[in-house]
Amino acid sequence: MQIDPHRLLVLRAVRRTGSIQAAATALRLTPSGLSQHLTRLESETGLALLDRSRRGGGRAVRLTDAGLALAGRADTVAGALAEAGREVDRLRDGSQGAVRVGGFATALTRLAVPVVVELSISDPAIRAEIVEIDEPDGLDRLRLGELDLLLSTRDPDGPGLPSGVDESDLCRDHYRVVVPALWERTGDIGDLLAGPWVTSPPDHPTSRILHRLRHEHRIAPGVHHVCTESRTRLALVAAGLGAAIVPELTLAALPVGGVAVHPGPAELGSRVLTALTPSEGPSSAAVERFTRHLTYVAGDATRS
């Protein structure tokens, strides 16, 4: 009996994710394609691997005892393939397959974490280490070789690219106006700008956007609160203390009850999420693969 090891890894992905749909997404297969792999594995082994009698909604599945046993063996196969991948990296470019990723909370939550989960199934040769860090410290650690990748943002009105690093664009993150959910959301931007706001320090992009809008509409600054943390800003909005300008990915990463998106002006602008790498020396194969997956996940995150 010949068992295809890649089909064992498909079975392992189903056990780890709990559903056909989630496993297919992690492996970048269609659900029907993944199901075909499982059917062929059952044919190869002569065993029922999925407990179809207890299959629930949302394509959730459970494995039979035989399926669980084989999925357990697949852990050994995945480990062997991961070690083979690390050996290839060592022979090719000296990389151990480790990727040290730094960045701010939103980028790590919405981009890096899904990539780590996905790669744990589809490319276990990569071992990711996540570090939440502010931009100045992250740049220092990137230049010193203590980080391989730094998730950052580029704003049209902000400073240029720091020295000693290269930049790859991941996605465009649009700004949105959010207001307390109990406010009456009319389309009159003048009334909105004249009201209370929860803003950020003057050098922050969202503060500059609010200043520009008030200048364009000849609205004098009103009552405002100043916050550096997005979580605090959204909490104040939810409490009814003012409107705010927040990036879309931040809203997705920090869902807060009592906050609603206002239609606002037609175009507030956007920031670009980027991946920074050291300029000196080529990136390892592991870093390149991680960055490639980041681009996929970033595209999905901004389309959802």
KEVO-229594 format. One record per atom (N, C-alpha, C): x, y, z; residue in three letters. Coordinates in steps of 0.001 Angstrom, whole numbers, plus 500000, padded with zeros to 6 digits. Layout:
XYZALA ...
//
This chain:
500852498803500000MET 500000500000500000MET 500886501246500000MET 500652502151499045GLN 501421503381498930GLN 500560504545499384GLN 501000505258500417ILE 500257506417500919ILE 500979507687500477ILE 500235508584499865ASP 500798509864499443ASP 500983510738500687ASP 502235511118501045PRO 502446511915502266PRO 501765513271502216PRO 501607513819501010HIS 500953515123500918HIS 499479515022501298HIS 498865513869501044ARG 497466513708501450ARG 497359513555502972ARG 498392512994503566LEU 498418512954505030LEU 498445514375505604LEU 499175515261504937LEU 499234516648505402LEU 497888517346505216LEU 497154516963504172VAL 495802517498503997VAL 494916517050505158VAL 495010515780505521LEU 494232515266506655LEU 494626515987507940LEU 495905516231508112ARG 496399516959509286ARG 495812518367509335ARG 495720519029508186ALA 495159520374508142ALA 493686520372508548ALA 492940519348508142VAL 491534519245508526VAL 491407519068510036VAL 492288518234510613ARG 492236518050512065ARG 492562519353512794ARG 493549520096512308ARG 493979521319512991ARG 492959522443512871ARG 492270522539511724THR 491332523646511506THR 489896523296511861THR 489534522006511785GLY 488193521573512137GLY 487164521671511032GLY 487595522101509837SER 486625522186508750SER 487319522056507403SER 486555521628506414ILE 487059521523505039ILE 487414522916504515ILE 486520523880504748GLN 486720525225504208GLN 487992525856504763GLN 488175525784506089ALA 489353526421506697ALA 490645525738506260ALA 490621524410506178ALA 491811523687505728ALA 492137524026504284ALA 491113524124503445ALA 491337524471502040ALA 491932525868501914ALA 491438526803502729THR 491980528160502694THR 493443528170503103THR 493776527441504167ALA 495163527405504641ALA 496096526796503614ALA 495622525783502894LEU 496458525094501912LEU 496333525690500517LEU 495481526732500395ARG 495246527373499095ARG 494746526370498064ARG 493768525574498498LEU 493061524646497622LEU 491588525031497598LEU 490862524532496614THR 489412524671496662THR 488865523604497612THR 487721523841498251PRO 487149522804499111PRO 486926521486498379PRO 486483521554497112SER 486263520316496365SER 487585519609496083SER 488635520380495789GLY 489945519771495558GLY 490473519098496807GLY 490280519742497962LEU 490731519135499212LEU 489937517865499504LEU 488634517889499259SER 487808516701499494SER 488254515538498613SER 488683515839497393GLN 489172514786496511GLN 490432514137497072GLN 491321514946497649HIS 492518514387498276HIS 492137513426499409HIS 491159513816500215LEU 490735512965501324LEU 490092511676500819LEU 489283511791499760THR 488651510594499192THR 489704509620498677THR 490733510149498021ARG 491802509287497508ARG 492608508666498640ARG 492797509428499730LEU 493517508860500869LEU 492710507726501493LEU 491393507898501585GLU 490546506816502094GLU 490635505598501168GLU 490712505843499866SER 490836504731498920SER 492184504029499066SER 493246504826499263GLU 494587504250499420GLU 494688503393500682GLU 494054503841501746THR 494173503144503030THR 493078502109503251THR 491959502243502533GLY 490824501355502790GLY 490137501659504098GLY 490279502905504577LEU 489715503294505872LEU 488806504506505706LEU 487775504550506540ALA 486941505758506616ALA 487645506732507552ALA 488001507896507056LEU 488781508854507831LEU 487942510014508351LEU 486809510314507694LEU 485909511378508127LEU 484639510783508703LEU 484229511329509851ASP 482980510881510468ASP 481841511690509852ASP 481327511229508751ARG 480310511977508024ARG 478942511927508706ARG 478766510999509635SER 477470510896510311SER 477228512059511254SER 478306512721511704ARG 478151513810512666ARG 478598515142512076ARG 478597515232510783ARG 479034516466510142ARG 477994517553510380ARG 478467518731510825GLY 477560519821511138GLY 477552520886510074GLY 476967522034510405GLY 476919523144509470GLY 478272523818509346GLY 478373524695508384GLY 479606525428508177GLY 480746524556507736GLY 480431523382507154ARG 481435522452506649ARG 482350521959507764ARG 481879521967509009ALA 482668521412510114ALA 482713519892509986ALA 483845519314510307VAL 483989517864510201VAL 484704517329511436VAL 484485516038511682ARG 485229515312512708ARG 485885514108512065ARG 487019513750512581LEU 487723512585512065LEU 487319511337512843LEU 487342510209512147THR 487149508929512831THR 488399508612513642THR 488342507540514427ASP 489529507132515184ASP 490690506847514243ASP 490382506220513099ALA 491435505957512121ALA 491991507260511552ALA 491090508220511297GLY 491533509515510784GLY 492417510245511771GLY 492044510198513055LEU 492860510847514084LEU 494233510188514200LEU 494251508861514094ALA 495527508148514187ALA 496453508532513031ALA 495903508559511807LEU 496725508919510656LEU 497131510394510702LEU 496227511257511171ALA 496577512675511290ALA 497714512862512287ALA 497714512029513345GLY 498822512069514290GLY 500139511680513636GLY 500096510658512789ARG 501295510265512047ARG 501732511387511099ARG 500768512151510607ALA 501088513249509691ALA 501927514318510380ALA 501806514433511726ASP 502660515376512440ASP 504129515014512247ASP 504410513699512279THR 505776513246512062THR 506236513562510648THR 505326513353509681VAL 505652513661508288VAL 505919515159508136VAL 505067515987508739ALA 505258517440508646ALA 506584517854509272ALA 506919517225510407GLY 508197517537511046GLY 509373517171510159GLY 509280516005509506ALA 510361515580508614ALA 510485516525507417ALA 509351516948506859LEU 509394517876505739LEU 509920519245506164LEU 509545519659507377ALA 510059520932507883ALA 511577520881508033ALA 512087519771508567GLU 513537519630508717GLU 514219519587507361GLU 513587518920506389ALA 514142518905505036ALA 514159520316504450ALA 513080521078504705GLY 513048522454504216GLY 514127523302504851GLY 514355523114506163ARG 515415523870506831ARG 516780523493506276ARG 516950522208505971GLU 518227521768505404GLU 518446522395504026GLU 517372522473503227VAL 517482523131501921VAL 517889524590502097VAL 517244525277503065ASP 517605526672503319ASP 519064526804503726ASP 519518525896504603ARG 520915525969505059ARG 521865525765503890ARG 521561524774503023LEU 522442524491501901LEU 522404525594500849LEU 521251526238500687ARG 521109527215499627ARG 521628528587500022ARG 521236529058501214ASP 521630530434501550ASP 521947530620503031ASP 522142529554503752GLY 522519529678505153GLY 521363529963506081GLY 520139530045505569SER 518994530355506406SER 518559529132507202SER 518119529372508407GLN 517577528306509238GLN 516057528220509121GLN 515477529059508258GLY 514034529044508097GLY 513299529849509135GLY 514035530587510002ALA 513396531427511014ALA 513162532817510449ALA 512008533399510772VAL 511679534751510347VAL 511241535531511588VAL 511987536570511921ARG 511661537408513083ARG 510927538645512573ARG 509643538744512955VAL 508747539764512402VAL 508366540740513505VAL 508620542021513270GLY 508213543064514200GLY 507148543944513586GLY 506463544717514432GLY 505474545636513903GLY 504506546110514963GLY 503544546933514527PHE 502544547473515440PHE 501356546520515528PHE 500536546728516544ALA 499520545736516918ALA 498562545401515781ALA 498042546417515073THR 497056546143514023THR 497638545264512927THR 498847545605512460ALA 499474544835511381ALA 499764543414511826ALA 500207543242513059LEU 500485541895513554LEU 499191541090513664LEU 498133541726514196THR 496869541024514399THR 496211540620513088THR 496151541566512152ARG 495394541338510919ARG 496209540692509806ARG 497534540811509848LEU 498356540277508763LEU 499301539173509216LEU 500155539476510210ALA 501196538516510580ALA 500624537253511213ALA 499672537407512129VAL 499135536224512818VAL 498465535256511843VAL 497600535724510916PRO 497039534773509942PRO 498103534078509092PRO 499191534790508765VAL 500262534164507981VAL 500940533064508791VAL 501204533323510068VAL 501843532313510910VAL 500980531061511002VAL 499667531250511189VAL 498751530104511265VAL 498747529338509951VAL 498672530068508843GLU 498629529434507525GLU 499913528652507249GLU 501068529263507571LEU 502342528610507273LEU 502598527413508183LEU 502004527406509371SER 502177526247510249SER 501615524986509613SER 500699525177508651ILE 500105524048507938ILE 500745523845506573ILE 500846524954505813SER 501261524825504412SER 502765524871504202SER 503522525481505131ASP 504973525616504952ASP 505651525573506314ASP 505586524418506991PRO 506096524344508370PRO 507602524500508486PRO 508325524592507358ALA 509764524851507437ALA 510048526249507965ALA 509081527142507879ILE 509267528510508368ILE 508864528580509836ILE 509757529100510657ARG 509480529273512087ARG 509434530780512364ARG 508239531296512591ALA 508071532742512773ALA 508163533120514242ALA 508815534248514495GLU 508875534840515829GLU 508290536246515727GLU 507248536538516505ILE 506521537799516422ILE 506935538713517576ILE 507226539979517249VAL 507621540961518256VAL 506803542233518044VAL 505944542579519006GLU 505238543864518921GLU 506203544960519360GLU 506396545956518509ILE 507440546951518759ILE 507080548244518049ILE 507515549396518614ASP 507237550662517929ASP 508243550863516797ASP 507922551796515928GLU 508702551967514694GLU 510178552306514936GLU 510520553287515783PRO 511947553609515956PRO 512765552419516462PRO 512255551728517485ASP 512979550567518003ASP 513026549454516955ASP 511930549289516211GLY 511898548263515182GLY 512928548515514096GLY 513082549776513681LEU 514085550106512666LEU 515491549836513178LEU 515735550177514436ASP 517057549901515018ASP 517350548409515013ASP 516369547614515438ARG 516584546165515497ARG 516691545557514106ARG 515991546170513136LEU 516087545694511754LEU 517501545926511219LEU 518048547107511454ARG 519393547434510960ARG 520464546610511668ARG 520217546273512938LEU 521182545476513698LEU 521095543984513379LEU 520110543597512568GLY 519946542188512242GLY 519180541407513279GLY 518518542104514215GLU 517746541424515254GLU 516310541171514816GLU 515896541786513710LEU 514619541500513072LEU 514887541249511587LEU 514078540384510989ASP 514189540126509549ASP 513189540946508752ASP 512087541324509410LEU 510981541974508708LEU 510289542911509689LEU 509967544119509232LEU 509245545071510076LEU 508017545557509326LEU 506843545347509908LEU 505600545837509312LEU 505433547303509671LEU 505215548117508655SER 505196549564508849SER 504081550174508012SER 503997551501508010THR 503030552211507173THR 503742553358506458THR 503214553709505299ARG 503706554884504576ARG 502529555803504313ARG 502697557050504696ASP 501648558043504509ASP 502102559043503450ASP 501193559465502539PRO 501599560395501481PRO 502254561666501994PRO 501819562157503160ASP 502370563402503704ASP 503460563162504746ASP 503819561909504954GLY 504804561591505970GLY 506224561635505425GLY 507200561307506274PRO 508603561298505839PRO 508858560186504829PRO 509988560282504144GLY 510340559274503158GLY 510833557998503807GLY 511302557072502972LEU 511770555771503438LEU 513037555949504281LEU 513088555349505478PRO 514296555450506299PRO 515500554842505583PRO 516680555294505955SER 517890554779505337SER 518173553359505814SER 518813552591504947GLY 519251551248505321GLY 518195550178505235GLY 517025550490504664VAL 515967549484504562VAL 515354549523503162VAL 514810548389502747ASP 514026548290501523ASP 512562548108501901ASP 511669548470500990GLU 510237548489501290GLU 509453547729500225GLU 508514546898500682SER 507581546216499791SER 506163546569500216SER 505349547077499290ASP 503968547426499607ASP 503129546165499785ASP 502282546172500805LEU 501399545043501076LEU 499953545340500687LEU 499418546473501138CYS 498038546816500820CYS 497786548271501154CYS 496705548800500619ARG 496275550168500923ARG 495164550106501967ARG 495307550906503016ASP 494376550891504149ASP 493675552244504204ASP 492389552282503851HIS 491652553541503749HIS 491202554034505123HIS 491167555350505263TYR 490687555961506489TYR 489164556105506439TYR 488531555947507599ARG 487079556082507714ARG 486736556969508918ARG 485602557664508825VAL 485079558425509957VAL 484171557514510765VAL 484395557448512059VAL 483513556680512944VAL 482888557633513950VAL 481649557323514319VAL 480893558164515246VAL 480196557262516257VAL 479756557821517375PRO 478940557021518295PRO 477709556483517584PRO 477365555254517838ALA 476244554613517140ALA 474922555326517391ALA 474794556008518528LEU 473533556684518850LEU 473410558041518188LEU 474489558544517589TRP 474384559821516893TRP 473515559668515646TRP 472828560744515296GLU 472081560751514047GLU 473067561022512916GLU 473239560044512012ARG 474291560131510992ARG 473757560801509729ARG 473810562123509707THR 473406562861508510THR 474611563024507594THR 474372563426506376GLY 475455563605505421GLY 476091564981505484GLY 475682565836506436ASP 476209567201506527ASP 477583567172507174ASP 478632567283506358ILE 479989567204506882ILE 480331568422507735ILE 479682569573507432GLY 479943570772508221GLY 479540570589509676GLY 478337570035509898ASP 477883569791511269ASP 478803568800511974ASP 479233567782511233LEU 480109566781511834LEU 481443567398512246LEU 482036568209511364LEU 483347568806511653LEU 483266569806512797LEU 482121570441512956ALA 481976571431514023ALA 481748570792515384ALA 481438569528515412GLY 481153568850516672GLY 482420568386517380GLY 482257567637518459PRO 483415567146519207PRO 484123566012518459PRO 485436565918518649TRP 486247564894517983TRP 487198564239518956TRP 487490563002518681VAL 488547562267519391VAL 489674562125518380VAL 490729562856518583THR 491782562918517582THR 493088562356518131THR 494143562489517337SER 495461561970517681SER 496442563131517761SER 497671562904518188PRO 498650563996518246PRO 498828564676516886PRO 499267565942516864PRO 499321566724515621PRO 500147566105514501PRO 501176565305514839ASP 502023564742513794ASP 501449563448513205ASP 500304563004513697HIS 499703561758513217HIS 498877562028511963HIS 498864561085511002PRO 498117561308509750PRO 496643561652509957PRO 495964560962510888THR 494531561231511056THR 494287562641511597THR 495214563151512404SER 495083564525512891SER 495267565518511750SER 496198565219510848ARG 496415566098509700ARG 495197566084508763ARG 494568564914508615ILE 493376564832507771ILE 492252565700508348ILE 492031565605509666LEU 490979566405510301LEU 491278567893510152LEU 492536568283510328HIS 492915569692510174HIS 492638570159508740HIS 492975569322507749ARG 492741569684506347ARG 491251569856506063ARG 490434568924506562LEU 488992569001506314LEU 488389570260506933LEU 488799570582508146ARG 488261571788508781ARG 488696573034508024ARG 489932573027507527HIS 490411574176506757HIS 489616574312505453HIS 489378573192504760GLU 488647573229503489GLU 487216573718503676GLU 486607573370504820HIS 485207573744505050HIS 485077574983505954HIS 486222575614506258ARG 486247576832507080ARG 485538576615508424ARG 485884575494509055ILE 485319575153510360ILE 486394575349511418ILE 486093576158512446ALA 487061576374513518ALA 487167575117514378ALA 488372574818514907PRO 488528573650515788PRO 487581573722516975PRO 486984572593517304GLY 486071572541518434GLY 486643571707519567GLY 485745571185520402VAL 486164570346521517VAL 486770569055520978VAL 487892568671521536HIS 488487567412521084HIS 489279566766522209HIS 489416565452522087HIS 490235564659522984HIS 491399564116522170HIS 492559563957522781VAL 493753563509522065VAL 494208562169522631VAL 494355561174521751CYS 494760559824522164CYS 495846559315521225CYS 496775558580521761THR 497794557938520917THR 497403556510520567THR 496588555858521387GLU 496214554467521167GLU 494840554374520502GLU 494748553562519455SER 493477553403518744SER 492397552835519639SER 492759551911520520ARG 491758551305521403ARG 491105552365522290ARG 491913553302522813THR 491372554367523645THR 490489555300522823THR 490935555613521610ARG 490168556509520735ARG 488783555924520453ARG 488742554632520125LEU 487459554002519821LEU 486571553904521061LEU 487189553689522208ALA 486399553631523447ALA 485728554974523730ALA 486447556068523472LEU 485858557389523686LEU 484739557666522686LEU 484906557208521447VAL 483833557352520462VAL 482606556558520915VAL 482827555316521345ALA 481716554481521795ALA 480989555097522985ALA 481725555861523796ALA 481114556517524962ALA 480346557775524580ALA 480344558124523287GLY 479584559284522834GLY 480310560601522930GLY 481646560573523089LEU 482402561803523328LEU 482913562469522066LEU 482687561870520906GLY 483126562526519683GLY 483287561556518536GLY 483556562122517354ALA 483855561331516162ALA 485366561146516057ALA 485782560251515175ALA 487208560007514994ALA 487475559512513580ALA 488727559613513160ILE 489173559066511879ILE 490082557885512186ILE 489743556729511619VAL 490438555477511961VAL 490653554671510678VAL 491805554013510528PRO 492006553138509361PRO 491077551922509407PRO 490718551419508218GLU 489816550275508125GLU 490351549053508867GLU 491638548753508709LEU 492181547563509352LEU 492156547684510869LEU 492277548902511367THR 492175549100512816THR 490764548781513289THR 489763549208512521LEU 488379548892512883LEU 488148547388512892LEU 488764546689511938ALA 488592545236511884ALA 489327544544513015ALA 490489545082513408ALA 491290544452514459ALA 490751544747515854ALA 490049545885515997LEU 489555546293517312LEU 488054546547517248LEU 487254545514517029PRO 485801545736516970PRO 485275546246518304PRO 484551547354518253VAL 484038547982519474VAL 482542548220519297VAL 481765547785520272GLY 480339548054520233GLY 480054549526520454GLY 478956550007519865GLY 478581551400520055GLY 479255552363519105GLY 479949551836518079VAL 480641552674517099VAL 480089552366515720VAL 479846553402514924ALA 479324553226513569ALA 480177554003512580ALA 480287553468511370VAL 481023554159510313VAL 480112555208509692VAL 480604556433509598HIS 479859557546509017HIS 480260557684507546HIS 479303558037506654PRO 479695558200505248PRO 480776559240505063PRO 480729560328505862GLY 481796561309505854GLY 482080561890504483GLY 483251562506504311PRO 483657562998502994PRO 483880561833502038PRO 483813562121500746ALA 483948561052499759ALA 485307560361499836ALA 486369561117500072GLU 487712560528500068GLU 488552561149501173GLU 488844560354502181LEU 489692560819503273LEU 491162560554503006LEU 491445559631502098GLY 492829559231501873GLY 493100557863502469GLY 494317557456502420SER 494684556134502905SER 496158556104503264SER 496533555063503957ARG 497936554781504213ARG 498270553461503522ARG 499541553208503327VAL 499979551963502711VAL 500713551139503763VAL 500256549912503985LEU 500980549004504871LEU 502136548384504090LEU 503304548383504686THR 504509547937503992THR 505290546942504840THR 506162546208504173ALA 507101545304504845ALA 508507545833504595ALA 509227546136505673LEU 510585546657505571LEU 511593545549505843LEU 512650545501505043THR 513747544549505223THR 515064545297505130THR 516127544768505712PRO 517428545452505631PRO 517915545542504186PRO 518519546692503838SER 519041546867502481SER 520264546012502225SER 521092545849503244GLU 522337545116503071GLU 522096543616503154GLU 522610542908502166GLY 522505541456502158GLY 521178540992501598GLY 521179539859500904PRO 519928539331500337PRO 519032538763501424PRO 517718538837501190SER 516768538222502111SER 516854536706501990SER 516632536004503092SER 516630534550503049SER 515392534060502324SER 515440532809501903ALA 514279532218501243ALA 513067532231502165ALA 513275532008503466ALA 512158532003504410ALA 511505533372504500ALA 512311534442504539VAL 511755535796504604VAL 510984536111503335VAL 511510535701502191GLU 510807535947500930GLU 509476535212500884GLU 509457533968501382ARG 508198533221501385ARG 507201533852502352ARG 507688534276503517PHE 506801534908504498PHE 506215536192503915PHE 507044536992503254THR 506564538243502660THR 505542537975501564THR 505768536933500782ARG 504818536584499725ARG 503453536237500323ARG 503446535471501401HIS 502179535129502058HIS 501544536367502696HIS 502363537279503225LEU 501828538533503774LEU 501042539299502717LEU 501573539326501501THR 500902540034500414THR 499550539403500118THR 499488538048500108TYR 498211537379499881TYR 497202537736500973TYR 497637537625502227VAL 496734537869503351VAL 496295539334503381VAL 497218540253503068ALA 496873541676503058ALA 495810541966502016ALA 495930541336500850GLY 494908541518499814GLY 493555541023500263GLY 493528539861500933ASP 492264539326501441ASP 491679540226502522ASP 492561540774503394ALA 492090541588504517ALA 491443542884504042ALA 491980543479502981THR 491424544756502515THR 490217544554501608THR 490018543327501105ARG 488823543063500292ARG 487647542616501148ARG 487925542132502370SER 486848541613503210SER 486059542722503881SER 
//
